[in-house]
């Protein structure tokens, strides 16, 4: 009997993160189905050949073997091995500790599939402390298309392309502070600009940048940022984890008032608006010392460039399913979180537990 994999999605960005796994699941002859949880994800992004389970009851009837989650939590009452695949890279922000950020253990997962050595070590340490989950380093499935798919065709453009991405968190976001400067740089015509923000960005900020659109600047709303990453020569960012995805292409990132902690030699950070243009020019020159620092960052963050992270995730899941929990402890009950999830999803009674074919 084929395996059943549930693709658990709460935000629009989950589509791009889970589709490489869906492709790998189908290639094995197994079944994948989507569950769209909550009101913040748009079902219109589903493709015609993608299966959606409309309710928790249908999910329970379908009996997934594993639940793949590009988020921080998943309800305990959904059956299957709970697998964390992450919705971004670790950005060690000065405004929060590791245990409140990337390494926040919420008692939801049986297996963490990590992206590279600098996150694997942190989760292995916590696995020893908590005792109820395993950790396998696989690389990040969301990046499989970055390394395996050719860039989307674009009209030839002799100008360098700058991609501006910004986080929605007000205390960290560069977007509200750079509107006038980006307008000035746009008007110079020296560079082609692409602008893409987190879906939770303040609508007023989004409107300000949409109003900047012309032949030199394009504002992009998308559930898949990878084609934009492939088009750009340099990224302008702040403290958003998307900059890590860009760096993995061996391309420079200029940050504005970056608030990460630790080594930042792989970034060109500026704190004044007047220094931004010169920093972008310097990044476009690809200075050797900067590129060497980027190489070292990649080796620790995500050294996998074969485009097969999804396959490694499925292998790790199969090994865990075959092995069973072994000597692992039981996960915490998380009664309050479970109650909140039941309320959010409108599910109060257990399903039949009978495996049914997804529609």
N, C-alpha and C positions, 0 to 999 in steps of 0.2 A: 504494500500500500504506500502511495506517495506521501511525503511529508506535507503538512499544512503550516505555512508561515503567514502570520498576521502582520501587516504593515500598519503600525499604529501611528497616526498623524494628527497633530493638533495645530500646526502652523503651515502656511503655504510653502515655506522652504523645505518642508519634509518631503515633498514630491521628488525634488531633485536628489535628495539624500537617500531615498529608499528605492528609487527606480533602478540603480545599478544592482542592488540586491534582488529586486524582482526579476531582472534579466538573468542573473546567475541561478536563481531558483528555477525558473522555467527551463533553462538549459539542462538542468538535472532531471527534468521530468516531474518536478514537484509542483505544488500549487501555492500561489500567493493571492491574498485578498487584503483589501484596504478597509480599515475602520477609521473614519474621520470623527475625532472626538471634540466636542465643544463647538462654539460658534465662530471661532477665529480662523477657520480654514475654509477655503472656497472649493466646493465640490465640482465646480465647472472646470477645474484644472485636470480632473480625471480624464483619461483617454478612453476611447470607445472599447478597447480590448481589455481594460482593467476592471477587475471585479471589486465591487464595493459591498460590504456587509452593513446593512442599514441600522442595526441596533446591537446592543450588548447581548440580547437574547439570541440573535442569529449567530453572533460570534461564539457564544457558548455551545450552540448546536453544532457549529462547524468544527469545534474542538481543535484549535491550533496547537501544533507541537511546540512552536516557539513564537514569541512576540518580539518584533524588532522595533526599537524605540529610539528615534533621534531627539529625545527630550530628557527631562529630568525625572519624571515620574510615570508610573503606569499603574492602573488599578490592580489590586491583588486578586479581585474576583474574576478577572479574565483568565481563562486557563492557558497553560503553556509556559515554557521556560522563558523568563523575562530577560531580554538581552539589550544592554545599553550600547548604542553605536554612536552617540554624541551628535549634537547639532552645531558644533564648532570646536575650535582648538582652545587650549588653555591660554587665556590671556591673564597673566597674574596682575590684576589691577590693584593699585595702591589703596583703593577704597574698600577692599574686602580681603579677608584671609582666604587661604587655599581651601579650608574646610567649609567656607561659605560659597566658594566659587566652583571651579572645575572638579574638585575632589569632594564635593558635598555628597555624603553617603546618606541616602534617604530611606534605606531599607526596602527598596522596590525590586532590585535586580538580583538575578542568579549568576549572571555572566556579564563582565565588562570586556568589550573588544576595543583595545586601546590603539592609539594612532602611532606612537613611537616611543623611544626609550624614556624621554623626559616626563611622559604621563604614565607609562607602564609602571615605573618605579613607585610613583605615588599611590597608585591603586593596589599594587602588590603589598605595600606596607599596610594599607588599610584593610586589605583582605585578611592579613594575619591578625589584625586587631579585632575585626568583627566576626570573621569565621563563617559567614553564610554565603559568600559569593566567590567566584573564581575570576581570574584575569588572564586574558590571552592577547598578546600583541599581534594585530592583524593588518595594521594600516587602516585608513578611513575609506569606507566604500564610496562616500560621496565624491571622492577624487578619482575614482576609476575612469570616468570620461575625460578628465583633464589629461591623463597619461595615456589613454588608449584611443581617444577619438580625435580626428584632425580638427583644427579650428574651423568654425563656420566661415563660409565664404563671405568676404566683404569687398566692396569696391576698393581698388587701389587708392591709397591716400598717402602722399609723400610726407605729410606732417606726422610727427610723433603723437601718440594717443595717450592721454592722461585719464585714468579711471579714478573718480572720486567716490569713495564709500564712507559712510559715517554711521556710528551707532546712534540709537534713539535716546539713550540715557542722557538727560539734560546736563548733568555734571561732567560728562565725558565727551559730548558731541561737539565736533568742530563745525558742523553744517551751519548753525545759526550765526557763527562768527565770521564766516568766510564768504557770505553772499556777495558783498561788494567787490572783494578781491577777485573772486572767480569771474564776476562780470567783467572786470577790467582785463583779466587775462584772456577771457573769451574774445573780447573786442579786439585784442591785439592780433588775433588770427594766426598766431604762431603754432598753436597746438590744437588738436582735435580733442574735445572733452566728452567723456561719458560719465553720467552721474547716476548712481543707484544707491538707495537707502534701505535700511531695515524696514520691514512692513509696519512696525510700530512707531515709526518716526512721526513727530508732531505734524499734523496736516498743514499747518501754516508754513512750516519749513518746506514741506514738499511743494506747496503751491509757489513759494518764492523761487525755487529752482526750476519748476516747470515753466515759469514765466521767462526764464533765461534761454529757453530753447531757440536755436537758430541753426544756420549752416555749420557753426563751430561747436555747438554743444547739444547733446541729446540726453534727455532724462529718460531712464529706462525703468519700467516696472516689470518685474519678472519673478518667476518662482525658481529660476535657474541662473545663477550668476556665472557659471563656468564659461560660457561663450564670451562674456564680457572680460573675464580674466585673461582669456586667450588673445583678445584683441589689443590689450593695452601694453604699452612699453613701460610705464611707471604708474604706481598707484599713489594717490593722496588719501590719507586715512587719519584716524585719531587713535582710539583704543579698541576698535572693533576687531573681532577674531578673523574677519574675512581677509585681513592683511596677511595672515599666515598662509592662507590658500594661495595668495598671489606670490609670496616669497618663494614658495615651493617650485615655481617655474624658473627660479634663478633670475628674478627681475626685482629691481629696487622698489622700496616703499619710502615715501616721505610722510612723516606723521606730524600733526599739529597738536602740540601740548599733550603728548602721549603720557598716560598715567600708569603704565605697567611698571612693575618692579623687576629688579635683576638686570642681567646683561642686555644692553640695547645696542650693541655695536653693529648689529645687522640692520638697523633703522637709521634714517636721517631725520632727526626730530628738530622742529623749530617751535619757538614759543611766541614769536611776533609775526604778525601778518606781513610786515615789510620784508621778512626774510624768506617768504615762501617761494617766490619766483626763482631766486638764486638756488635754492635747495632743489627745486625741480630740474633746473638746468644741470646741476651737479649729478643728480641721479641719472639723468638721460645719458651722461658721459660714461656711466658704468665704471666708476673708479675701482681699481684693483683691490684696495684694502677693504672696501665695502663688499665687493663680490666674494672675497675670501671669507668674510664674516658671515655672509648669507649661506655659503656652503656649509660652514660649521653649524649654523642654526638648523639647516635642513637635516643634517646627520642625526641630530638629537630629537627633532620634532616629528619628521615623517620621512624616513629614508627609503620608502617603497615607491618605485616609479614604474612598476610593471603593469599597473592597472588591474590587479587581481585581488584587491583587498576583499571584495565581496565573496570570492571563493574561499578565502581564508576564514572569513566570518562563518560561513556555512559549515566548513570543516570543523571549526571550534564548537559550533552548536551540535553537530552530529556526534562528535567525540563526547561531549557532556551528556547528551541524551543516551548514548550507549552505555556510558559509565554510571550514570545516575548521580545523585548527590553525594554518595559515599559518606564521609565523616563530617560533612558540612553541617553547621547548625541550621535551625529553622530561622527563616526571616522574621523580623519583628511583625507584630500584628498590625501596627499602624491604624488603629481603629478610627481615630479622628480623620485621618487622610482618606480612609476608605469611605467614611460617611460623606465627606465632601465630594468624592468622586461619584458616589451613587447619586447624590443630589444633582451634580452637574450633568450626568448622563441619563438621569431618569430611570435608573435601574435599581430595584429593591428586592426582587425575588430571584432565586437561582434558576438557570435554564435547565433543560431536560438532561443535558450532558450527552445527548445523542449526536453522533457525527452526521451532519447533513451536507449535501452538496451546495456550495456557494452559488448564488445567482448574481 
